Amino acid sequence: MKLSVLVLCFVFLPFKMTAQGSVLLENLLDSSTLNLQDTLLYGTKSIEFLKVIEDSRCPKDRNCFWSGKATALVRIYENGTHKEDKELVFGADHIQPYAPAKLCAIDQKILYVYDLYPYPSSTGTSRKSLYYLQFVVK
């Protein structure tokens, strides 16, 4: 129990909630998450997780002939001005934890995206509102 509380403290330590749906990164530590329709703020940059375009990944409790893929759309702003939209494709031949994709540079650091959760399950329909992106900063 103590270990899980300690882990949760370290996971949420670098974040400070701002307006509803926004997360302000005070310190760029190892990793962070961004919920669907929320915005990640840091310095002059912000990243908004707009939507999941598709999720045809094979359910985690099934064996599939094709592994499938998931596509998410994010919007990147600098100084409050829309800079670009990026489609992020996750799957066997795309973005994965061992093959992250560079999302943008923030000061002297680079923000990489490496996964989209939750992974589909055949036991129930996953609600799109539960989706979140996982990032790492290097």
Buried (B, 14 or more C-beta within 10 A) or exposed (E): EEEEEEEEEEBEEBBEEEEEEBBBBEEBBEBBBBBBEBBBBBEEBBBBBBEBEEBEBBBEEEEEEEEBBBBBBBBBBEEEEEEEEBEBBBBEEBBEEEEBBEBBEBEEEBBBBBBBEEBBEEEEEBEEEEBBBBBBBE
